[in-house]
Amino acid sequence: MPISKIKSSGIEADSVTGSSILDGTVDTADLAAGAVTSAKLDTNIDVAGTLDVTGKLTADSNLLVGSGSAVGNANANELELTNPAGSGTVGMTFNVNSGSADTGNIYWRSNAANNNIQIVGDPVSNYLAFATNGTEKMRILSSGGITFNGDTAATNALDDYEEGTWTPFLGPSGGSFTSQTGFGRYTKIGNIVHAWGYGKVTNVGSGSGGIDSFSGLPFASINDTFPAGNRSGLGTVREDQRTGYWGQLFISGGATAAAIQSPEGTQFMRAAGIATNDTFLIDLTYKTNA
């Protein structure tokens, strides 16, 4: 007899148990839509094996996964993962659109009142925030960059960090060096660049006068409104073969070359002091718009 011909009123209570039904004898095609409701099922449904859901699994309230106690705020649209009973009340909650519109949260909680670790995603303002003990510690802004400790201002965001290499070139005040070599490294944090390296004159050639500058810096300096030539950086240079030969480095706004002066403001070195294989060490910190 087809199962559709059997009325539930004709079946005594407890006369049909799970052990009385063979695997695969009742499938979804045998059940009318809405025929099985929560009123016809026990409050708790235990599935010892795998529960496969091919459609949507919806819940009007919290969906609790695990054998521990619920640790969330009992809001709708939450998925809670709890530790097994006896292992404490630490749990993990996925919260979507609960508390504020279009905001999603992931909590790691020790109890219902504490949001020990929290990740907040806001698809309206397009930011991602991280908090501990209910206090925001870091935020990724939609415009780019990272802010800290509840600061949301884009101007305060750390928007770049990089390391790389550059090639310093020595610039004589007259003529040119036939050949030279050099190597440098830099670290850029936000808009602050720290560059260091060396330049070596391998053939003086027609170079004359003094050493005016180091060029080849990895970023142009900021063209700020400071006086004295819009200088945005300061550093030092030292001649490696002789003692007492050192100078100050200044970089003007928008430049990728640093000018060299002696501590007294005069030219760093005269032409007679430049020799083949002289090596100059450079160390410079400056500000950039990049």
Helices and strands as residue ranges (DSSP letters): G 3-5, G 8-10, G 18-20, G 28-30, G 38-40, E 63-65, E 78-82, E 91-96, E 104-109, E 117-122, E 127-132, E 135-140, E 146-148, G 154-156, E 161-166, E 169-174, E 179-189, E 192-203, E 208-215, H 227-230, E 233-239, E 246-251, E 257-261, G 271-273, E 278-287
